[in-house]
Amino acid sequence: MPKSINSLKSICIIRLSSIGDITHMIPIIKTLQVHSPMANITWIIGKTEYHLVKNIKNIDFIVINKRKFIETIKVLLSLRKRKYFDVLLHMQVSLRSNLMTLFIKAMRKIGFDKSKSKNFHSLFINECIDSSGNTHVLETFFYFLSKIGIKEKEYSKDINIKGPEITILPTKEKYIIFNPFTSSRKFNYREWDIDNYKIIIDYLATNYGISSVIIGGHSKYELEKSVLFNKINNVTNMVGKTNLQDVYSLIKSSELYIGPDSGTLHIASMLLKPVIGLYATSNPLRTGPYYEMKYTINKYPEALVIFNKKTENTAKWGERVRNKNAMSLIKTQDVINNIDKILKF
């Protein structure tokens, strides 16, 4: 039987990335703080993702630079020497995170069950959650808390980012946020054609007098691709010019967010902004904007049939459509229809 939650004095969490999943972790952290207030919480997190949540109080962050293996080992060895945890919530299945558990001393090491396990994950834990059923990633994370006796759920999204109104934009006019970019993983195919955004940007300016702001990361690919927006009227290109807290502030001051599955989409959802999520290669019921799903354009069922020759009933939960033509199922008129629903108030 699990320990009484009152007896847990120290909890370690491994969740390094991605940015989207870090936003899903926030309710988990808040629930722990409310319902296990005496427990010391240590969160092992990636260097990039840390900058989004670093202002959360009463968390001992262990920040890992995933590109520096030797440095990571030294940090974890130091943690092993000074800390013994009542429980480790091993909430990531990458090989890197699995190996990291070897450096963490904990009585209980709780991880994912067989249905969501990979990279020998089961060899690095001594207990697993029961996540049977098809659930959103955020709800799956709550199974970890059920395993240690916490049945309640707190959906607070406050990450303590405060300060003056956003000042990095050259305009104070109303604007829409776009992020056309997604993860750079091979065979990702989640991005919508850039020319489609140009049509939407023109529609917003012509019909609503609203300008657009393009955001994205600092990768060479994003920087080079974003240049295509530079000669378009009514667009401010902020790609590569922001950190995560800047992005948070930009989205917070916007009218709505448009883009495919990415970390910034989940930030927008967390901020309760209207989100027009563009989904065809992955299932939004699993990875969509959790708090703001109603405007999501979901072509995933259609893409499954066309490209994978499956239906939602025959496909494995979370199965991806690995076809570069899948996102073309989303038409500009689909987006325009949802823009009108949001802005015609």
C-alpha positions in Angstrom: 0.0 0.0 0.0 1.2 3.5 -0.7 2.5 5.6 2.2 0.2 8.1 3.8 0.8 11.3 1.9 1.4 13.1 5.3 4.5 10.9 5.8 6.2 12.1 2.5 8.9 14.6 3.4 10.8 14.7 0.1 9.7 14.2 -3.5 11.9 14.3 -6.5 10.5 14.8 -10.0 12.2 14.1 -13.3 10.6 16.0 -16.2 13.3 17.7 -18.3 11.2 18.7 -21.4 9.5 19.7 -23.6 8.1 23.2 -23.1 4.6 22.0 -23.8 4.9 19.2 -21.2 6.4 21.6 -18.7 3.2 23.7 -18.9 1.3 20.5 -18.2 3.5 19.9 -15.1 2.5 23.2 -13.5 -0.9 21.8 -12.2 1.0 18.8 -10.9 3.4 21.0 -8.9 0.6 23.2 -7.6 -1.4 20.1 -6.5 1.6 18.8 -4.6 2.2 22.1 -2.9 -1.5 22.3 -1.8 -2.0 18.7 -0.8 1.4 17.8 0.4 2.5 21.1 2.0 5.2 19.6 4.2 7.0 17.9 1.4 10.2 19.3 0.0 9.9 19.2 -3.8 13.0 18.8 -6.1 12.4 19.2 -9.8 15.1 18.0 -12.3 14.5 20.1 -15.4 16.1 21.0 -18.7 18.0 24.3 -18.9 15.8 25.8 -21.6 12.5 24.8 -19.9 13.6 26.1 -16.5 13.5 29.7 -17.7 9.7 29.4 -18.1 9.0 28.2 -14.6 12.0 29.5 -12.6 9.8 32.0 -10.6 7.7 29.3 -9.0 8.3 29.5 -5.3 9.3 26.7 -2.9 10.8 24.4 -5.5 14.4 23.1 -5.4 15.3 23.1 -9.1 18.1 21.0 -10.4 18.8 22.4 -13.8 20.3 20.1 -16.4 22.1 21.1 -19.6 21.2 18.1 -21.8 24.1 18.9 -24.2 26.8 18.6 -21.5 26.8 15.0 -20.3 29.8 15.2 -17.9 28.4 18.3 -16.3 25.1 16.6 -15.8 26.7 13.6 -14.2 28.6 15.9 -11.7 25.3 17.6 -10.8 23.5 14.3 -10.2 26.4 12.9 -8.2 26.3 15.9 -5.9 22.5 15.4 -5.5 23.0 11.7 -4.7 25.5 12.6 -2.0 23.2 15.0 -0.2 19.7 13.8 -0.8 17.6 10.7 -0.2 14.0 11.0 -1.3 10.9 9.3 -0.1 9.7 9.1 -3.7 10.9 9.8 -7.2 8.2 10.6 -9.8 10.0 9.5 -13.0 7.8 11.4 -15.5 9.8 11.0 -18.7 10.8 7.9 -20.7 13.8 9.1 -22.7 16.9 7.1 -22.4 18.7 10.1 -20.9 16.2 10.5 -18.1 16.1 6.7 -17.5 19.8 6.7 -16.9 19.6 9.7 -14.7 17.5 7.7 -12.2 20.6 5.7 -11.4 22.0 8.7 -9.6 18.9 9.4 -7.5 18.4 7.7 -4.2 14.7 7.1 -3.5 12.7 4.5 -1.7 10.0 4.5 -4.3 10.7 5.1 -8.0 7.4 5.5 -9.8 7.2 5.6 -13.6 4.9 5.0 -16.5 3.1 1.7 -17.0 3.7 -0.7 -19.9 1.4 1.1 -22.4 3.6 4.3 -22.2 7.0 2.8 -21.5 9.9 2.8 -23.8 13.8 2.9 -23.8 13.8 0.2 -21.0 11.9 2.6 -18.7 10.5 -0.2 -16.6 14.0 -1.3 -15.6 14.6 2.0 -13.8 11.5 2.0 -11.6 10.0 -0.2 -8.9 6.4 1.0 -9.2 4.2 2.2 -12.1 1.1 4.2 -12.6 -2.1 2.8 -14.0 -2.8 5.0 -17.0 -5.2 2.7 -18.8 -7.5 4.5 -21.1 -7.1 7.3 -23.6 -6.3 10.6 -21.8 -4.6 13.9 -22.5 -1.0 14.1 -21.4 -1.8 16.5 -18.6 -4.4 14.0 -17.1 -1.9 11.2 -17.5 0.5 13.2 -15.3 -2.1 13.2 -12.5 -1.9 9.4 -12.3 1.5 9.9 -10.6 -0.2 11.8 -7.8 -2.9 9.2 -7.4 -0.1 6.7 -6.9 1.1 8.6 -3.8 -2.4 9.1 -2.4 -3.4 12.5 -3.8 -6.7 12.3 -5.6 -7.4 16.0 -5.7 -6.5 18.1 -8.7 -5.5 21.8 -8.7 -5.5 23.5 -12.1 -3.7 26.7 -11.0 -1.5 27.9 -13.8 0.2 30.8 -12.0 4.0 30.7 -12.6 4.7 34.0 -10.9 5.8 36.0 -14.0 5.1 39.6 -13.1 6.4 42.9 -14.3 5.6 45.8 -16.6 3.6 45.4 -19.8 5.5 44.0 -22.7 7.8 46.6 -24.1 9.7 44.7 -26.8 7.1 45.4 -29.5 7.3 48.6 -31.6 3.5 48.9 -31.4 0.8 49.1 -28.7 -1.9 48.1 -31.1 -3.9 44.9 -30.8 -2.2 41.9 -32.3 -2.5 38.2 -33.0 0.3 35.7 -32.2 1.5 33.1 -34.7 4.1 30.4 -34.2 4.5 28.5 -37.5 7.3 26.3 -36.1 7.4 23.0 -34.2 9.9 20.5 -33.0 12.8 19.8 -35.3 12.5 16.1 -34.9 12.7 14.0 -38.1 9.4 13.1 -39.8 7.6 15.5 -37.6 5.4 17.0 -40.3 3.4 19.2 -38.0 4.0 22.5 -39.8 1.5 24.3 -42.0 2.6 25.9 -45.2 4.0 29.4 -44.7 1.9 30.8 -47.6 -1.2 29.9 -45.7 -0.2 32.2 -42.8 0.3 35.1 -45.3 -3.4 34.7 -46.4 -4.5 34.7 -42.7 -2.4 37.7 -41.9 -3.9 39.7 -44.8 -7.4 38.6 -43.8 -6.9 39.8 -40.2 -5.5 43.2 -41.3 -8.2 43.8 -43.9 -11.2 42.6 -42.0 -10.3 43.4 -38.4 -7.5 45.9 -38.6 -5.3 43.7 -36.4 -1.6 43.2 -36.9 0.3 39.9 -36.5 3.4 38.9 -34.5 5.4 35.9 -35.5 7.3 34.1 -32.7 9.7 31.2 -32.7 12.9 29.8 -31.4 16.6 30.6 -32.1 17.4 27.7 -34.4 19.0 28.3 -37.8 15.9 26.8 -39.5 13.4 29.1 -37.8 15.5 32.2 -38.3 16.0 31.5 -42.0 12.3 30.5 -42.6 11.0 33.5 -40.7 12.7 35.9 -43.1 9.8 35.1 -45.4 7.6 37.3 -43.2 9.8 40.3 -43.2 8.4 41.9 -46.4 4.7 41.4 -45.4 2.7 44.4 -44.2 1.2 44.3 -40.7 3.7 41.7 -39.4 6.3 42.0 -36.7 8.9 39.2 -36.8 10.0 38.4 -33.2 11.6 35.0 -34.1 14.8 34.5 -32.2 14.4 37.8 -30.4 12.7 36.5 -27.2 13.3 34.3 -24.2 10.5 32.2 -22.8 9.3 34.8 -20.3 9.2 37.3 -23.2 7.1 34.9 -25.1 4.8 34.4 -22.1 4.3 38.2 -21.9 3.8 38.6 -25.7 1.1 35.9 -25.7 -0.5 37.3 -22.5 -1.1 40.6 -24.2 -2.3 39.2 -27.5 -5.9 38.7 -28.8 -5.5 35.1 -29.9 -2.9 32.5 -30.9 -2.7 30.5 -34.1 -0.3 27.6 -34.8 0.4 23.9 -34.8 1.3 21.8 -31.8 4.2 23.5 -30.1 5.3 24.6 -26.6 4.1 28.2 -27.2 0.6 26.8 -28.1 0.4 25.3 -24.7 1.6 28.5 -23.1 -1.3 30.3 -24.8 -3.7 27.6 -23.6 -2.4 28.0 -20.1 -3.0 31.7 -20.3 -6.6 31.0 -21.4 -6.1 32.8 -24.7 -8.3 31.7 -27.6 -6.2 29.1 -29.4 -6.6 28.0 -33.0 -4.6 24.8 -32.9 -3.7 23.2 -36.2 -3.7 19.4 -35.9 -3.5 16.7 -38.6 -0.5 14.6 -37.8 -1.2 14.1 -34.0 -4.3 13.7 -31.9 -5.4 17.0 -30.2 -7.3 14.9 -27.7 -4.0 13.7 -26.4 -1.7 16.7 -27.1 -4.0 19.6 -27.9 -4.4 22.9 -26.0 -5.8 21.5 -22.8 -7.6 24.6 -21.5 -8.7 26.0 -24.9 -9.7 23.2 -27.2 -12.9 24.5 -28.7 -11.3 26.3 -31.6 -8.8 23.6 -32.5 -9.0 22.4 -36.2 -8.8 18.7 -36.0 -8.0 16.9 -39.2 -6.3 14.0 -37.5 -9.2 11.5 -38.0 -9.2 12.3 -41.7 -5.4 12.1 -41.9 -5.4 8.7 -40.2 -7.8 7.2 -42.8 -6.0 8.8 -45.8 -2.4 8.2 -44.9 -2.3 5.4 -42.3 -5.4 3.5 -43.5 -6.7 3.4 -40.0 -9.5 5.0 -37.9 -9.4 6.4 -34.4 -10.8 3.1 -33.2 -8.1 1.0 -34.9 -5.1 3.3 -34.4 -3.0 3.1 -31.3 -3.6 6.0 -28.9 -1.1 8.7 -29.7 -0.2 7.3 -33.1 1.3 9.9 -35.4 0.6 10.4 -39.1 4.1 10.6 -40.7 3.2 12.2 -44.0 4.3 15.6 -45.2 1.0 16.2 -47.0 -1.2 15.6 -43.9 -1.2 19.3 -42.8 -2.5 20.4 -46.2 -5.9 18.9 -45.1 -6.2 22.1 -43.0 -7.5 24.9 -45.3 -7.2 28.6 -44.8 -11.0 28.9 -44.7 -11.0 26.6 -41.7 -8.8 29.1 -39.8 -10.8 32.1 -41.1 -14.0 30.6 -39.9 -12.7 30.2 -36.4 -11.1 33.7 -36.4 -14.6 35.1 -37.2 -16.1 33.1 -34.3 -13.5 34.6 -31.9 -13.3 38.2 -33.1 -16.9 38.8 -34.0 -18.2 39.5 -30.5 
